[in-house]
Amino acid sequence: VQLQASGGGLVQAGGSLRLSCEASGSYAMGWFRQAPGKEREFVASISWNGGNTDYSDSVKGRFTISRDNAKNTVYLQMNSLKPEDTAVYYCAAETRRSSWYLLQRPDYWGQGTLVTVSS
């Protein structure tokens, strides 16, 4: 499966960005990020039916993951951005085990999209 992420860019602290990831097929989806010099970390995940979501503590309350299966697209709305959110953001997909299943071990990765938050 091909995952195509987009929407990254440069934004000032406190600003917002929305990332998009197109993925055909019925997968549990998620977003991860990797900051310079750091390991890749989990950001958010969403079940295939959109009814189950999970977030890392560092983004909870600021980021919202959603999906539109008619458009085969998953979104990550990022509000109140902080300089520490600067990273390459990757979308990921895992073959779903149920409609409510949350991604745990991605089977597929998209190319990253860079988000830079200036202070």
C-alpha positions as CSV (number, residue, x, y, z in Angstrom):
1,V,0.0,0.0,0.0
2,Q,1.2,3.5,-0.7
3,L,1.0,6.2,1.9
4,Q,1.2,9.8,0.8
5,A,1.6,12.3,3.6
6,S,1.4,16.1,3.0
7,G,0.7,19.3,4.9
8,G,4.0,20.0,6.7
9,G,5.6,23.4,6.8
10,L,6.9,26.2,8.9
11,V,4.7,27.7,11.5
12,Q,5.1,29.9,14.5
13,A,4.6,28.7,18.0
14,G,1.0,28.7,18.9
15,G,-0.1,28.2,15.3
16,S,-1.8,25.3,13.6
17,L,-1.2,22.8,10.8
18,R,-3.2,20.0,9.4
19,L,-1.4,16.9,8.0
20,S,-3.0,14.6,5.5
21,C,-2.2,11.0,4.6
22,E,-3.9,9.2,1.7
23,A,-4.1,5.4,2.0
24,S,-6.3,3.1,0.0
25,G,-7.6,0.1,1.8
26,S,-9.1,-0.6,5.2
27,Y,-6.3,-0.1,7.7
28,A,-5.8,1.1,11.2
29,M,-3.8,4.3,10.8
30,G,-1.4,6.4,12.9
31,W,1.1,9.2,13.0
32,F,4.6,9.1,14.3
33,R,7.3,11.7,14.4
34,Q,11.1,11.8,14.6
35,A,12.9,14.9,15.8
36,P,16.5,15.6,14.9
37,G,18.8,13.3,16.9
38,K,15.9,11.4,18.5
39,E,14.1,8.1,17.9
40,R,10.8,7.9,16.1
41,E,7.9,8.2,18.5
42,F,4.2,7.6,18.5
43,V,1.9,10.6,18.1
44,A,-1.7,9.4,17.5
45,S,-3.7,6.5,16.1
46,I,-7.2,5.9,14.9
47,S,-9.2,2.8,14.2
48,W,-10.7,2.0,10.8
49,N,-14.2,3.1,11.8
50,G,-12.8,6.3,13.4
51,G,-14.5,5.4,16.7
52,N,-11.3,4.6,18.6
53,T,-8.4,7.0,19.0
54,D,-5.2,7.2,21.1
55,Y,-2.7,10.0,21.6
56,S,0.7,10.4,23.2
57,D,0.7,12.4,26.4
58,S,2.8,15.1,24.7
59,V,0.1,16.0,22.2
60,K,-3.1,15.1,24.0
61,G,-5.5,18.0,24.0
62,R,-3.6,19.8,21.2
63,F,-3.7,17.3,18.3
64,T,-6.7,15.6,16.8
65,I,-6.6,12.6,14.5
66,S,-9.5,11.9,12.2
67,R,-10.2,10.1,9.0
68,D,-12.5,10.2,6.0
69,N,-12.8,6.7,4.5
70,A,-14.7,8.0,1.5
71,K,-11.5,9.9,0.6
72,N,-9.1,7.3,1.9
73,T,-7.5,10.0,4.0
74,V,-6.4,10.4,7.6
75,Y,-5.8,13.8,9.1
76,L,-3.8,15.1,12.0
77,Q,-5.0,18.5,13.1
78,M,-2.2,20.1,15.2
79,N,-3.1,23.2,17.3
80,S,-1.1,25.2,19.8
81,L,2.1,24.0,18.2
82,K,5.3,24.2,20.2
83,P,8.9,24.3,19.1
84,E,9.3,20.8,20.6
85,D,6.8,19.5,18.0
86,T,9.4,20.1,15.3
87,A,10.0,16.8,13.6
88,V,9.4,14.8,10.5
89,Y,6.0,13.3,10.7
90,Y,5.2,9.9,9.3
91,C,1.9,8.3,8.7
92,A,1.6,4.5,9.2
93,A,-0.8,1.8,8.5
94,E,-1.5,-1.7,9.9
95,T,-3.9,-4.3,8.6
96,R,-6.9,-4.0,10.8
97,R,-8.0,-6.9,13.0
98,S,-11.4,-5.3,13.7
99,S,-13.1,-2.0,12.9
100,W,-12.1,-0.8,16.4
101,Y,-8.5,-2.0,16.3
102,L,-5.8,0.6,17.0
103,L,-2.5,0.5,15.2
104,Q,0.3,-1.2,17.3
105,R,2.9,-2.5,14.8
106,P,2.8,-0.7,11.5
107,D,3.0,-2.8,8.4
108,Y,3.4,0.2,6.1
109,W,5.1,3.6,6.4
110,G,4.7,6.7,4.3
111,Q,7.4,9.2,3.5
112,G,7.8,11.9,6.1
113,T,6.6,15.5,6.0
114,L,8.6,18.1,7.9
115,V,6.9,20.3,10.5
116,T,9.0,23.1,11.8
117,V,7.7,25.3,14.7
118,S,9.6,28.5,15.3
119,S,9.7,30.2,18.7
